[in-house]
């Protein structure tokens, strides 16, 4: 489900929607980051989600923004999110261990699970130990967000500001996702699966934006992309756990390291099969065909003209 306001509306042009959404998202993010009643890990998590949503929007609007403005904005949001990456990574690894499926936990055994939980919580405490530094970094980012939103809203709209302005970005995102899927399935490289996940998230957020114009068709696609995102997310989490175990010192003996790697790899293989099945449904149609159907729908939804 898309966050409130993250949607196209029939009474506004796509470029107007971009400015409105980014302004709303960054205002809410700044307020959330400064809300010290909420745990810092939750504030970091929510802000990084919004940065990803914003970057997916930027990719959709690459043509109307122009290459230079797109690069400026995309890199800014990427680099800003990276300032919080170590905190999010520390949170994610704790969650990943806690959320291991029951079958995996049984195969690893109680002793290994206790060691994994202890190790990841120690990593988490080490990252968040200097609370003053964490809060200062969070405040610095919060202060920059209104400026970033205003910068984007100062960009004049392109001469063409209808569905045709975002159609190339939609096609590009679909093609990128399809290529990433093929690379991941062909190589079984964990980095390739992680890259595919990024491209799936781009398309997912773009579908959420477009869903109001055709909910009876796009709601199912939204759910497929949500499911695929979670499958690929678990695949990545397992890889992070395995890497952390492999590089830890004096925590696990070699036999346990091998057992963990073998168990997590087996789970990843099952996830890869599920991901492949969902990917075939999502990327089955040619990107241009999918975009053309939405363009036709846009005409009817936005202007009331016959589709």
Phi, psi and omega in degrees: 000136181286150175294156181305133178087348181274079186195153167283148178236145186294342183262012179221155179282161179303319183292324175296322178297319179302310181297317180297313184296314181296318179298315179294316182297317183287327176296315179293322180294317179299317179295318180294319180297329183271358181276091184284357172287341179263141180303141183302323181296323179290321178296318179296315182300312183294321180294319179293326175300315181293325177296321178293319177299319180293319180293327175296321176298314181300320179295325178292326184259023185300318182294307180294332177287327187090151188301314185295314180293321178301312181298318180301310183290315183299315181292325180296312181292325177298310184292326178294317177298324181294335178295338179254004189298319184295328178288315179296321180297321179295321177294317186296322184290325176296313180297321182299317179292316180297331184262011176302136181301151180307319181297319179294317179298320179295319182292327179283324179093157184301320184295314179295319180298319178298318180294320179297315180295318180296317182295314183291325178289327174295319177298318181297314180297322181297322181287317185268004186301318180271084184296325181297319179294318179299315181292325178294320179293319179297316180295322179299319179291316180302323182291334183275341189295317177299325179294318179297317179295318179295323179299315180291323181288346178276351180286125179291145179294154178286165181299325178257117183226058174232197180300329181296341179283334181252351181301317178299322179294323177295315179296318180298317180296320178295316179296319179297320178294320180294318177297317181296322178297313180299318180296317181295314183290329181284323187259336188056024178282125180304325178294325178292321176294324177294321177295319178299318179302319179300317181289327175296318179296320177305308183293324179300310180295326178292321176296320177301321178297319186273346189305323181301335181281345180202061187299325183293340178258319188275343179297319178295320179293321176305313182294319177300317181291322176299312179299316181294322178300317180291322178297312180291330176295317177296321178303316180292318180301319179297322178293321178296318178298314182298319179295319180295319178296317183295330183260358179285152181245131174060031176252314181236145174279163185305323180295321179290323177300317179294319180296317179298312181299316182295317182293317181290324178296319179299319177295320179299321180297321177295319179295323180297321178294317177297317180297320179298320179295316179292320180300322179298324178289320184286318186257017183293322181273154176294139181306319180295325179293316178298314181295323180295322178296321179290323178299319178296318179294320179304317183301317180289317185288318188278323186247346184079006179283157178301137181283000000 
